[in-house]
Amino acid sequence: MTNPFKFAEIILPLALPGTFTYEISPVDVPYLKVGQRVSVPFGSNKLYTGIVHSLHNQKPELYKTKMIDTILDTEPLVTKIQIKFWEWMANYYLCSLGDVYRNAFPTALKWESETFVKFIGTIEQIQEHLAEEEWMVVNAINQKGILSVSEIAKIVERKSAIPVIKSLWEKGIIHLDEVLKEKYTPKVERFVRVNPELKSNEKLFNESLHKLKNATKQRETILQLIVEEAQSSKPIKISQFLKKYGGTHSMINSMEEKGLVQIYDLEISRIEEVKNDIIDSEELNLEQYKAQKLIEEYFEESKTVLLHGVTSSGKTEIYIKLIEQKIEEDKTTLFLLPEISITSQMVQRIRKHFGDKVGIYHSKFNQNERVELWNNTLNDEYKIVIGARSALFLPFQNLGLVIVDEEHESAYKQSDTKPFFHARDMALVLGSMFQANIILGSATPSLESYHNAQIGKYGYVQLTKRFTDVELPKIELIDLKRSIRNKEMVGDVSRTLEEAIRDTFKEGKQVLIFQNRRGFAPVVECMSCGHSPYCPNCDVPLTFHKFSNRLKCHYCGHSQGRPTKCSNCQSLELTTKGIGTEQIEIQLQSLFPDKKIARMDVDAMRKKHAYEKTIEAFEQQEIDILVGTQMVAKGLDFSNIGLVGVIRADSLLNFPDFRAHEKAFQLLTQVAGRAGRRKEQGKVLIQTFNPDHEVLQNVTRYDYEKTAKDILYERKSFLYPPYLRLVQLTFRHAKVEKVDKVSTEFVRLLKPMFDEKHLLGPIEPSIGRIRNLYIRQVLIKIPEGASAAKVKEWIQKSIESLHTIQAFRSVRIEIDVDPS
């Protein structure tokens, strides 16, 4: 049947409103479908890969349409539900459809004029039959090293530029430059084997053993290796072998130098490790079974369910049972986690149950891997997809269940690029489009979700006991004022905490120490004049990092050496103030010199595989004390932690944010939940200058309900979520006068619609300049009962009105709906 349509609306990855109309060539008319990729010209000489949004016959009257260059796919890569979802998101978060498309679609599938490509290997290695235009491009890239799509369009006919790149990319001859930058490398382990020559040459073997007559341990080790290889067909991991038989890495290295063994690296996929080790799900205890049945009842009413279960209560086992039901119905499950990299234990647990039915999708995969997973999802090859917030954008065919684990986590909110969406909220939208069941899980639910459960909008299911029936850790507060007054402090560690750590070691347990600030000390200060070095690009003091002996800005990345004298008064008397994880690590090392101490924060985890190696070492009890920031509070499940220590809780409570108390309770409860997860009750010690603070008292009692009640009362009184919706506008410019003028004018335009309680600002935030751009913020509280769509319309009209003035257009305006 002939397609009657002559025009197509195309989604382009541009921050411009709406779609763009292109004319369809009569030759292409029968083959064009909604959701396909097409290559189109834009402007005078730019090329883009767009998505077909819709087809129609309405010729634009105000401008002449350009023709679509090429159809890039035989079948759609984007589903109609996805396009509907993108439109919903763009409308809700006040951004363009192109912003959503740019964020949602794998980079490797959307070439544009400024995309750069690189040549892989050498021309001699190319075995595929290439067309003349492909050879022209390959030769040009080979000579120059890198070319942009627009440069390639000058070499070949513009219309064929993107199809040629597509063909070369699919043949594995070129890579996108951004792929090379974020190349994901699988987990690497070191293995050892007996030198094969020793096995095949008896004379050489006997001579080698004779040479080891004075090296008894090496002689024993080579014999143990031979036995181990005979008994197991699997490669022998050095760390596991040494743990089993004793010895050191230097001994193995010495044996390699003597030609006795070979040391080699193997790249191991964290997923494939458990592929052939599928295990049945565990039987639910009575409380879990009742919770599952109650969830299923709510699902029959088509309600979203909030599963509120204390840490280690067995929420994952309930998820697994619900997933099994959906697999029987031949439906797919989307399992969202706040951050895949720090929830690898959860990923492996799900993988152990379901094997190759599971697809993993997150930002550490390179673009080639993301494309493969995109296509597999489109072909409905996975029954479970586990991912961070970006997994929402995959082309699901038959979604039956959406699970949002740790739904309270701020990592679900995207804050760096448009759209500034919240994955939990968008999971509800996506689930409703598929009429899928939705479950939100947390030990400390967000107040928005808890409030929705209390008013009956969500179903509410509780798990109040740990799966193993072990008591929740005992939480005690240490009064720092009293400890300092009684001279019971060693640096920033109280005697009470120090003694508890020593007692924990006597019991053969490990210790987790939490300090929510990285670096050595926040501030370097002059003792003479009080001056502190500030970042030249941001209005924030530089943080001192002792291990690199440098001052760093955690906002723009600026780094400089530590000064030897004050830049203000030239005094040599410089000191540090405040505490970070580096300083705590050094203090603990001096207190416990014979113990192995590791640090887990952004700085320590920069190296390849650093996170996985630290987790594995702690899991295998090679680390005695793990010091870290929020990284140690999330998703970790270790059996041998006897004590959790919090160095300074006050900074969490005193943060200038209306969510500070909620986040403090969540974080402290979550980090406390890392202790005593298996057989014996754990212990948690929280150091604070304000032990009488209501939130800290509630933490010691695990009293979530009272905390929620108190905070919700304040939120209602001061007009904050969940009772009102917020929209925050941020204005940025290099000139402070201009950013002040534009933000003030914006407020003036909106004042007729709002009273002073609902329109706040413009104000200078606590950090008023970042990356040499001055910042002003305006907060709009959408009045109760008012139309959110109408308010957003006023905002957009006000911005359009500002942009009619040429001088105002250079001020960058960011709109954040439902700021976190």
TABEL-V554862 format. One record per residue. N is the residue number from 1. RES is the residue in three letters. SS is DSSP state (H for helix, E for strand, C for the rest). PHI is phi in whole degrees, -180 to 180 (* if undefined). NEAR is the number of other ideal C-beta (glycine too) atoms within 10 Angstrom. Layout:
# TABEL-V554862
n/res/ss/phi/near
N/RES/SS/PHI/NEAR
N/RES/SS/PHI/NEAR
This chain:
# TABEL-V554862
n/res/ss/phi/near
1/MET/C/*/4
2/THR/C/-77/6
3/ASN/C/-77/13
4/PRO/C/-81/9
5/PHE/C/-77/14
6/LYS/C/-115/16
7/PHE/E/-130/18
8/ALA/E/-132/27
9/GLU/E/-89/19
10/ILE/E/-115/21
11/ILE/E/-88/26
12/LEU/C/-114/24
13/PRO/C/-78/21
14/LEU/C/-126/18
15/ALA/C/-85/11
16/LEU/C/-123/12
17/PRO/C/-67/11
18/GLY/C/75/13
19/THR/C/-109/21
20/PHE/E/-126/20
21/THR/E/-87/16
22/TYR/E/-129/22
23/GLU/E/-88/16
24/ILE/C/-98/22
25/SER/C/-64/15
26/PRO/C/-55/8
27/VAL/C/-67/8
28/ASP/C/-86/17
29/VAL/H/-50/15
30/PRO/H/-69/11
31/TYR/H/-105/13
32/LEU/C/-84/17
33/LYS/C/-134/15
34/VAL/C/-63/16
35/GLY/C/98/19
36/GLN/C/-79/19
37/ARG/E/-88/22
38/VAL/E/-135/22
39/SER/E/-99/24
40/VAL/E/-135/20
41/PRO/E/-80/18
42/PHE/E/-145/18
43/GLY/C/70/9
44/SER/C/-77/5
45/ASN/C/-147/11
46/LYS/E/-97/16
47/LEU/E/-122/24
48/TYR/E/-138/25
49/THR/E/-96/24
50/GLY/E/-115/27
51/ILE/E/-114/28
52/VAL/E/-70/25
53/HIS/E/-87/22
54/SER/E/-164/14
55/LEU/E/-123/17
56/HIS/E/-161/12
57/ASN/C/-120/8
58/GLN/C/-89/10
59/LYS/C/-75/11
60/PRO/C/-63/11
61/GLU/C/-93/5
62/LEU/C/-91/4
63/TYR/C/-152/7
64/LYS/C/-88/7
65/THR/C/-81/15
66/LYS/E/-94/14
67/MET/E/-87/12
68/ILE/E/-67/22
69/ASP/E/-70/22
70/THR/E/-145/18
71/ILE/E/-87/19
72/LEU/C/-93/18
73/ASP/C/-132/16
74/THR/C/-81/8
75/GLU/C/-127/8
76/PRO/C/-61/18
77/LEU/C/-98/19
78/VAL/C/-123/25
79/THR/C/-86/17
80/LYS/H/-66/12
81/ILE/H/-65/16
82/GLN/H/-61/25
83/ILE/H/-62/22
84/LYS/H/-62/13
85/PHE/H/-65/21
86/TRP/H/-60/24
87/GLU/H/-65/15
88/TRP/H/-60/16
89/MET/H/-65/23
90/ALA/H/-62/22
91/ASN/H/-68/13
92/TYR/H/-72/18
93/TYR/C/-95/23
94/LEU/C/53/21
95/CYS/C/-132/23
96/SER/C/-85/20
97/LEU/H/-61/26
98/GLY/H/-65/24
99/ASP/H/-61/22
100/VAL/H/-68/26
101/TYR/H/-58/24
102/ARG/H/-60/21
103/ASN/H/-80/19
104/ALA/H/-85/21
105/PHE/C/-97/22
106/PRO/C/-56/21
107/THR/H/-56/18
108/ALA/H/-66/20
109/LEU/H/-105/21
110/LYS/C/-132/21
111/TRP/C/-72/25
112/GLU/E/-144/21
113/SER/C/-55/19
114/GLU/C/-98/10
115/THR/C/-76/22
116/PHE/E/-103/15
117/VAL/E/-124/23
118/LYS/E/-122/14
119/PHE/E/-90/22
120/ILE/C/-103/16
121/GLY/C/75/10
122/THR/C/-128/8
123/ILE/H/-62/11
124/GLU/H/-65/6
125/GLN/H/-81/8
126/ILE/C/-74/19
127/GLN/C/-108/7
128/GLU/C/-68/11
129/HIS/C/-79/7
130/LEU/C/-109/17
131/ALA/C/-73/13
132/GLU/H/-60/7
133/GLU/H/-65/18
134/GLU/H/-64/22
135/TRP/H/-64/12
136/MET/H/-60/15
137/VAL/H/-68/26
138/VAL/H/-59/18
139/ASN/H/-63/13
140/ALA/H/-67/16
141/ILE/H/-67/22
142/ASN/H/-60/13
143/GLN/H/-77/9
144/LYS/H/-94/10
145/GLY/C/91/8
146/ILE/E/-154/13
147/LEU/E/-138/23
148/SER/E/-89/16
149/VAL/H/-61/23
150/SER/H/-65/16
151/GLU/H/-69/17
152/ILE/H/-66/27
153/ALA/H/-64/22
154/LYS/H/-80/13
155/ILE/H/-79/15
156/VAL/C/-111/19
157/GLU/C/-62/11
158/ARG/H/-51/15
159/LYS/H/-63/15
160/SER/H/-101/19
161/ALA/H/-60/25
162/ILE/H/-69/27
163/PRO/H/-59/18
164/VAL/H/-65/24
165/ILE/H/-63/25
166/LYS/H/-59/18
167/SER/H/-63/18
168/LEU/H/-67/25
169/TRP/H/-66/21
170/GLU/H/-66/11
171/LYS/C/-84/15
172/GLY/C/76/12
173/ILE/C/-92/21
174/ILE/E/-127/24
175/HIS/E/-127/20
176/LEU/E/-71/22
177/ASP/H/-61/14
178/GLU/H/-67/14
179/VAL/H/-64/20
180/LEU/H/-66/14
181/LYS/H/-70/8
182/GLU/C/-114/12
183/LYS/C/-57/14
184/TYR/C/-94/15
185/THR/C/-111/10
186/PRO/C/-63/14
187/LYS/E/-60/17
188/VAL/E/-111/13
189/GLU/E/-124/20
190/ARG/E/-100/13
191/PHE/E/-125/18
192/VAL/E/-135/21
193/ARG/E/-145/15
194/VAL/E/-69/19
195/ASN/C/-55/19
196/PRO/H/-55/9
197/GLU/H/-64/13
198/LEU/H/-65/19
199/LYS/H/-72/13
200/SER/H/-90/9
201/ASN/C/-124/13
202/GLU/H/-63/9
203/LYS/H/-62/7
204/LEU/H/-63/14
205/PHE/H/-63/18
206/ASN/H/-65/11
207/GLU/H/-65/11
208/SER/H/-65/20
209/LEU/H/-63/15
210/HIS/H/-63/9
211/LYS/H/-65/13
212/LEU/C/-96/18
213/LYS/C/-63/8
214/ASN/C/-98/7
215/ALA/C/-116/15
216/THR/H/-57/9
217/LYS/H/-65/14
218/GLN/H/-67/21
219/ARG/H/-63/17
220/GLU/H/-63/14
221/THR/H/-64/23
222/ILE/H/-65/21
223/LEU/H/-69/13
224/GLN/H/-64/16
225/LEU/H/-63/20
226/ILE/H/-62/14
227/VAL/H/-64/9
228/GLU/H/-62/18
229/GLU/H/-66/16
230/ALA/H/-70/8
231/GLN/H/-86/8
232/SER/C/-131/9
233/SER/C/-88/6
234/LYS/C/-84/9
235/PRO/C/-59/13
236/ILE/E/-100/17
237/LYS/E/-77/15
238/ILE/H/-59/18
239/SER/H/-62/16
240/GLN/H/-71/13
241/PHE/H/-63/18
242/LEU/H/-66/16
243/LYS/H/-67/13
244/LYS/H/-78/11
245/TYR/H/-111/13
246/GLY/C/86/12
247/GLY/C/108/18
248/THR/C/-131/10
249/HIS/H/-65/12
250/SER/H/-65/8
251/MET/H/-65/15
252/ILE/H/-63/20
253/ASN/H/-62/12
254/SER/H/-64/14
255/MET/H/-66/25
256/GLU/H/-66/15
257/GLU/H/-62/8
258/LYS/C/-83/14
259/GLY/C/81/12
260/LEU/C/-83/23
261/VAL/E/-132/23
262/GLN/E/-121/14
263/ILE/E/-103/14
264/TYR/E/-146/13
265/ASP/E/-101/9
266/LEU/E/-125/12
267/GLU/E/-85/9
268/ILE/E/-119/15
269/SER/C/-72/11
270/ARG/C/-64/14
271/ILE/C/-79/19
272/GLU/H/-66/11
273/GLU/H/-51/15
274/VAL/H/-107/19
275/LYS/C/-59/13
276/ASN/C/-99/8
277/ASP/C/-123/10
278/ILE/C/-70/13
279/ILE/C/-121/10
280/ASP/C/-73/8
281/SER/C/-71/17
282/GLU/C/-76/14
283/GLU/C/-71/9
284/LEU/C/-77/18
285/ASN/C/-78/17
286/LEU/H/-61/8
287/GLU/H/-65/18
288/GLN/H/-64/21
289/TYR/H/-62/13
290/LYS/H/-63/13
291/ALA/H/-63/24
292/GLN/H/-62/19
293/LYS/H/-64/11
294/LEU/H/-68/16
295/ILE/H/-60/21
296/GLU/H/-63/14
297/GLU/H/-65/13
298/TYR/H/-64/18
299/PHE/H/-61/19
300/GLU/H/-64/8
301/GLU/C/-88/8
302/SER/C/60/11
303/LYS/C/-101/18
304/THR/C/-68/22
305/VAL/E/-115/24
306/LEU/E/-98/27
307/LEU/E/-97/28
308/HIS/E/-101/24
309/GLY/E/-125/24
310/VAL/C/-58/20
311/THR/C/-58/21
312/SER/C/65/23
313/SER/C/-90/26
314/GLY/C/93/21
315/LYS/H/-62/25
316/THR/H/-60/22
317/GLU/H/-64/19
318/ILE/H/-67/24
319/TYR/H/-55/26
320/ILE/H/-62/20
321/LYS/H/-62/18
322/LEU/H/-68/21
323/ILE/H/-64/25
324/GLU/H/-57/14
325/GLN/H/-64/16
326/LYS/H/-69/19
327/ILE/H/-64/16
328/GLU/H/-62/8
329/GLU/C/-86/10
330/ASP/C/62/10
331/LYS/C/-116/20
332/THR/E/-94/27
333/THR/E/-115/28
334/LEU/E/-102/27
335/PHE/E/-113/22
336/LEU/E/-92/26
337/LEU/C/-124/28
338/PRO/C/-63/22
339/GLU/C/-146/18
340/ILE/H/-60/22
341/SER/H/-61/16
342/ILE/H/-103/21
343/THR/C/-128/22
344/SER/H/-63/21
345/GLN/H/-64/14
346/MET/H/-64/20
347/VAL/H/-57/22
348/GLN/H/-67/14
349/ARG/H/-63/18
350/ILE/H/-65/23
351/ARG/H/-64/23
352/LYS/H/-64/18
353/HIS/H/-83/21
354/PHE/H/-120/19
355/GLY/H/56/15
356/ASP/H/-79/14
357/LYS/H/-75/18
358/VAL/E/-100/22
359/GLY/E/-111/21
360/ILE/E/-114/24
361/TYR/E/-139/23
362/HIS/C/-160/20
363/SER/C/-71/14
364/LYS/C/-80/13
365/PHE/C/-76/20
366/ASN/C/-75/20
367/GLN/H/-66/20
368/ASN/H/-62/16
369/GLU/H/-68/17
370/ARG/H/-66/22
371/VAL/H/-63/18
372/GLU/H/-61/14
373/LEU/H/-70/21
374/TRP/H/-58/21
375/ASN/H/-66/14
376/ASN/H/-64/16
377/THR/H/-67/21
378/LEU/H/-60/19
379/ASN/C/-88/10
380/ASP/C/59/14
381/GLU/C/-87/14
382/TYR/C/-107/22
383/LYS/C/-99/20
384/ILE/E/-137/23
385/VAL/E/-119/23
386/ILE/E/-104/26
387/GLY/E/-166/23
388/ALA/C/-82/22
389/ARG/H/-59/24
390/SER/H/-66/19
391/ALA/H/-66/23
392/LEU/H/-59/23
393/PHE/H/-89/23
394/LEU/C/-70/26
395/PRO/C/-83/19
396/PHE/C/-67/27
397/GLN/C/-103/15
398/ASN/C/-145/13
399/LEU/E/-71/21
400/GLY/E/-115/22
401/LEU/E/-148/24
402/VAL/E/-121/25
403/ILE/E/-113/27
404/VAL/E/-114/30
405/ASP/E/-86/21
406/GLU/C/51/25
407/GLU/C/-63/23
408/HIS/C/-80/24
409/GLU/C/-65/25
410/SER/H/-69/15
411/ALA/H/-64/17
412/TYR/H/-72/24
413/LYS/E/-91/18
414/GLN/C/-84/20
415/SER/C/-126/13
416/ASP/C/-98/5
417/THR/C/-134/10
418/LYS/C/-72/20
419/PRO/C/-77/24
420/PHE/C/-83/21
421/PHE/C/-97/25
422/HIS/E/-108/22
423/ALA/H/-63/24
424/ARG/H/-63/24
425/ASP/H/-67/19
426/MET/H/-73/23
427/ALA/H/-64/25
428/LEU/H/-65/19
429/VAL/H/-67/16
430/LEU/H/-62/25
431/GLY/H/-60/21
432/SER/H/-68/14
433/MET/H/-66/15
434/PHE/H/-94/20
435/GLN/C/55/9
436/ALA/C/-91/22
437/ASN/E/-76/25
438/ILE/E/-131/25
439/ILE/E/-132/26
440/LEU/E/-108/27
441/GLY/E/-121/24
442/SER/E/-171/24
443/ALA/C/-84/22
444/THR/C/-137/27
445/PRO/C/-58/25
446/SER/C/-63/26
447/LEU/H/-67/21
448/GLU/H/-63/18
449/SER/H/-69/25
450/TYR/H/-62/25
451/HIS/H/-63/19
452/ASN/H/-61/20
453/ALA/H/-71/21
454/GLN/H/-68/17
455/ILE/C/-92/8
456/GLY/C/88/9
457/LYS/C/-71/13
458/TYR/C/-110/22
459/GLY/E/-75/20
460/TYR/E/-128/19
461/VAL/E/-130/23
462/GLN/E/-115/15
463/LEU/E/-122/22
464/THR/C/-103/11
465/LYS/C/-121/18
466/ARG/C/-71/22
467/PHE/C/-58/21
468/THR/C/-89/14
469/ASP/C/65/8
470/VAL/C/-74/16
471/GLU/C/-62/12
472/LEU/C/-61/21
473/PRO/C/-56/25
474/LYS/E/-82/14
475/ILE/E/-107/21
476/GLU/E/-126/14
477/LEU/E/-102/20
478/ILE/E/-109/21
479/ASP/E/-79/17
480/LEU/H/-68/21
481/LYS/H/-61/11
482/ARG/H/-67/13
483/SER/H/-63/18
484/ILE/H/-68/12
485/ARG/H/-62/10
486/ASN/C/-90/11
487/LYS/C/55/8
488/GLU/C/-110/16
489/MET/E/-116/16
490/VAL/E/-115/14
491/GLY/C/68/15
492/ASP/C/-108/17
493/VAL/E/-108/22
494/SER/E/-75/23
495/ARG/H/-59/14
496/THR/H/-61/17
497/LEU/H/-68/27
498/GLU/H/-59/19
499/GLU/H/-65/10
500/ALA/H/-64/19
501/ILE/H/-64/23
502/ARG/H/-63/12
503/ASP/H/-64/13
504/THR/H/-64/23
505/PHE/H/-65/17
506/LYS/H/-62/8
507/GLU/C/-85/10
508/GLY/C/76/9
509/LYS/C/-104/21
510/GLN/E/-104/23
511/VAL/E/-126/27
512/LEU/E/-117/26
513/ILE/E/-118/26
514/PHE/E/-112/28
515/GLN/C/-140/25
516/ASN/C/-85/22
517/ARG/C/-154/21
518/ARG/C/-87/23
519/GLY/C/85/26
520/PHE/C/-89/25
521/ALA/E/-150/19
522/PRO/C/-63/22
523/VAL/E/-135/16
524/VAL/E/-100/22
525/GLU/E/-129/20
526/CYS/E/-81/21
527/MET/C/-72/11
528/SER/C/-88/14
529/CYS/C/-118/12
530/GLY/C/82/10
531/HIS/C/-72/15
532/SER/E/-124/16
533/PRO/C/-66/20
534/TYR/E/-108/16
535/CYS/C/-66/25
536/PRO/C/-69/11
537/ASN/C/-104/16
538/CYS/C/-134/22
539/ASP/C/-85/16
540/VAL/C/-152/19
541/PRO/E/-65/18
542/LEU/C/-77/25
543/THR/E/-93/24
544/PHE/E/-86/25
545/HIS/E/-114/19
546/LYS/C/-68/16
547/PHE/C/-64/13
548/SER/C/-101/15
549/ASN/C/54/10
550/ARG/E/-133/15
551/LEU/E/-100/23
552/LYS/E/-131/19
553/CYS/C/-99/20
554/HIS/C/-84/17
555/TYR/C/-106/15
556/CYS/C/-117/17
557/GLY/C/90/11
558/HIS/C/-57/16
559/SER/E/-140/13
560/GLN/E/-150/13
561/GLY/E/-66/9
562/ARG/C/-70/17
563/PRO/C/-70/14
564/THR/C/-95/7
565/LYS/C/-144/12
566/CYS/C/-70/21
567/SER/C/-73/10
568/ASN/C/-93/13
569/CYS/C/-122/12
570/GLN/C/68/10
571/SER/C/-66/13
572/LEU/C/-91/11
573/GLU/C/-88/12
574/LEU/E/-109/19
575/THR/E/-135/10
576/THR/E/-113/18
577/LYS/E/-130/12
578/GLY/C/89/19
579/ILE/C/-134/20
580/GLY/C/-129/25
581/THR/H/-62/27
582/GLU/H/-61/25
583/GLN/H/-65/23
584/ILE/H/-64/26
585/GLU/H/-59/23
586/ILE/H/-66/17
587/GLN/H/-62/20
588/LEU/H/-68/27
589/GLN/H/-65/14
590/SER/H/-73/10
591/LEU/H/-76/17
592/PHE/C/-129/17
593/PRO/C/-64/8
594/ASP/C/-93/6
595/LYS/C/-106/15
596/LYS/C/-86/15
597/ILE/E/-120/20
598/ALA/E/-126/18
599/ARG/E/-120/26
600/MET/E/-127/25
601/ASP/C/-147/22
602/VAL/C/-57/13
603/ASP/C/-68/21
604/ALA/C/-73/21
605/MET/C/-99/19
606/ARG/C/-70/9
607/LYS/C/-69/8
608/LYS/C/-58/11
609/HIS/C/66/14
610/ALA/H/-60/14
611/TYR/H/-64/17
612/GLU/H/-62/16
613/LYS/H/-67/17
614/THR/H/-66/21
615/ILE/H/-60/19
616/GLU/H/-64/16
617/ALA/H/-64/15
618/PHE/H/-70/23
619/GLU/H/-62/16
620/GLN/C/-88/12
621/GLN/C/62/15
622/GLU/C/-85/14
623/ILE/C/-115/20
624/ASP/C/-91/19
625/ILE/E/-128/25
626/LEU/E/-112/26
627/VAL/E/-104/28
628/GLY/E/-162/25
629/THR/C/-92/20
630/GLN/H/-57/20
631/MET/H/-54/24
632/VAL/H/-81/26
633/ALA/H/-91/23
634/LYS/C/-112/18
635/GLY/C/67/22
636/LEU/C/-91/25
637/ASP/C/-130/17
638/PHE/C/-117/17
639/SER/C/-85/12
640/ASN/C/-115/18
641/ILE/E/-82/24
642/GLY/E/-98/23
643/LEU/E/-142/25
644/VAL/E/-117/26
645/GLY/E/-118/29
646/VAL/E/-111/27
647/ILE/C/-70/28
648/ARG/C/-148/19
649/ALA/C/-85/26
650/ASP/H/-66/15
651/SER/H/-64/16
652/LEU/H/-69/20
653/LEU/H/-80/19
654/ASN/C/-97/12
655/PHE/C/-73/14
656/PRO/C/-77/7
657/ASP/C/-155/11
658/PHE/C/-65/13
659/ARG/C/-95/18
660/ALA/H/-57/16
661/HIS/H/-68/20
662/GLU/H/-61/22
663/LYS/H/-66/19
664/ALA/H/-63/23
665/PHE/H/-61/25
666/GLN/H/-61/26
667/LEU/H/-67/22
668/LEU/H/-67/28
669/THR/H/-67/23
670/GLN/H/-66/23
671/VAL/H/-68/25
672/ALA/H/-64/28
673/GLY/C/-68/25
674/ARG/C/-75/25
675/ALA/C/-90/28
676/GLY/C/53/27
677/ARG/C/-90/21
678/ARG/C/-117/15
679/LYS/C/-104/9
680/GLU/C/-113/14
681/GLN/C/-65/13
682/GLY/C/-88/24
683/LYS/E/-132/22
684/VAL/E/-130/27
685/LEU/E/-119/21
686/ILE/E/-114/23
687/GLN/E/-86/23
688/THR/E/-157/21
689/PHE/C/-85/16
690/ASN/C/-134/16
691/PRO/C/-66/18
692/ASP/C/-88/9
693/HIS/C/-59/18
694/GLU/H/-58/16
695/VAL/H/-64/21
696/LEU/H/-67/22
697/GLN/H/-62/14
698/ASN/H/-65/20
699/VAL/H/-61/26
700/THR/H/-64/16
701/ARG/H/-100/10
702/TYR/C/54/20
703/ASP/C/-93/17
704/TYR/H/-65/21
705/GLU/H/-59/12
706/LYS/H/-68/13
707/THR/H/-59/24
708/ALA/H/-63/20
709/LYS/H/-61/12
710/ASP/H/-64/16
711/ILE/H/-69/21
712/LEU/H/-63/18
713/TYR/H/-62/10
714/GLU/H/-66/11
715/ARG/H/-61/20
716/LYS/H/-67/14
717/SER/H/-66/9
718/PHE/C/-105/12
719/LEU/C/61/16
720/TYR/C/-129/18
721/PRO/C/-56/17
722/PRO/C/-88/17
723/TYR/C/-83/14
724/LEU/C/-131/18
725/ARG/E/-92/17
726/LEU/E/-114/18
727/VAL/E/-132/20
728/GLN/E/-111/18
729/LEU/E/-110/24
730/THR/E/-117/19
731/PHE/E/-108/25
732/ARG/E/-133/19
733/HIS/E/-163/21
734/ALA/C/-72/13
735/LYS/C/-109/12
736/VAL/H/-65/15
737/GLU/H/-64/9
738/LYS/H/-71/16
739/VAL/H/-67/25
740/ASP/H/-66/17
741/LYS/H/-65/18
742/VAL/H/-69/25
743/SER/H/-65/27
744/THR/H/-67/14
745/GLU/H/-65/16
746/PHE/H/-62/24
747/VAL/H/-64/18
748/ARG/H/-61/10
749/LEU/H/-66/15
750/LEU/H/-91/18
751/LYS/H/-56/11
752/PRO/H/-62/7
753/MET/H/-93/16
754/PHE/C/-132/18
755/ASP/C/-91/9
756/GLU/C/-68/7
757/LYS/C/-77/11
758/HIS/C/-108/18
759/LEU/E/-131/15
760/LEU/E/-114/17
761/GLY/E/115/18
762/PRO/E/-74/20
763/ILE/E/-127/13
764/GLU/C/-89/17
765/PRO/C/-68/14
766/SER/C/-57/10
767/ILE/C/-115/12
768/GLY/C/-86/17
769/ARG/E/-149/22
770/ILE/E/-134/18
771/ARG/C/53/15
772/ASN/C/66/12
773/LEU/E/-112/20
774/TYR/E/-78/21
775/ILE/E/-124/24
776/ARG/E/-133/25
777/GLN/E/-129/19
778/VAL/E/-125/21
779/LEU/E/-112/16
780/ILE/E/-111/25
781/LYS/E/-103/22
782/ILE/E/-70/19
783/PRO/C/-57/16
784/GLU/C/-60/11
785/GLY/C/89/5
786/ALA/C/-79/15
787/SER/C/-80/10
788/ALA/H/-63/12
789/ALA/H/-64/9
790/LYS/H/-67/11
791/VAL/H/-62/20
792/LYS/H/-64/19
793/GLU/H/-65/12
794/TRP/H/-61/15
795/ILE/H/-61/22
796/GLN/H/-64/13
797/LYS/H/-65/12
798/SER/H/-66/19
799/ILE/H/-67/17
800/GLU/H/-60/9
801/SER/H/-65/13
802/LEU/H/-62/18
803/HIS/C/-74/13
804/THR/C/-72/8
805/ILE/C/-94/11
806/GLN/H/-53/7
807/ALA/H/-67/9
808/PHE/H/-87/18
809/ARG/C/-68/12
810/SER/C/-76/12
811/VAL/C/-79/24
812/ARG/E/-80/13
813/ILE/E/-119/20
814/GLU/E/-113/16
815/ILE/E/-108/20
816/ASP/E/-118/22
817/VAL/E/-84/22
818/ASP/C/57/17
819/PRO/C/-62/19
820/SER/C/-88/18
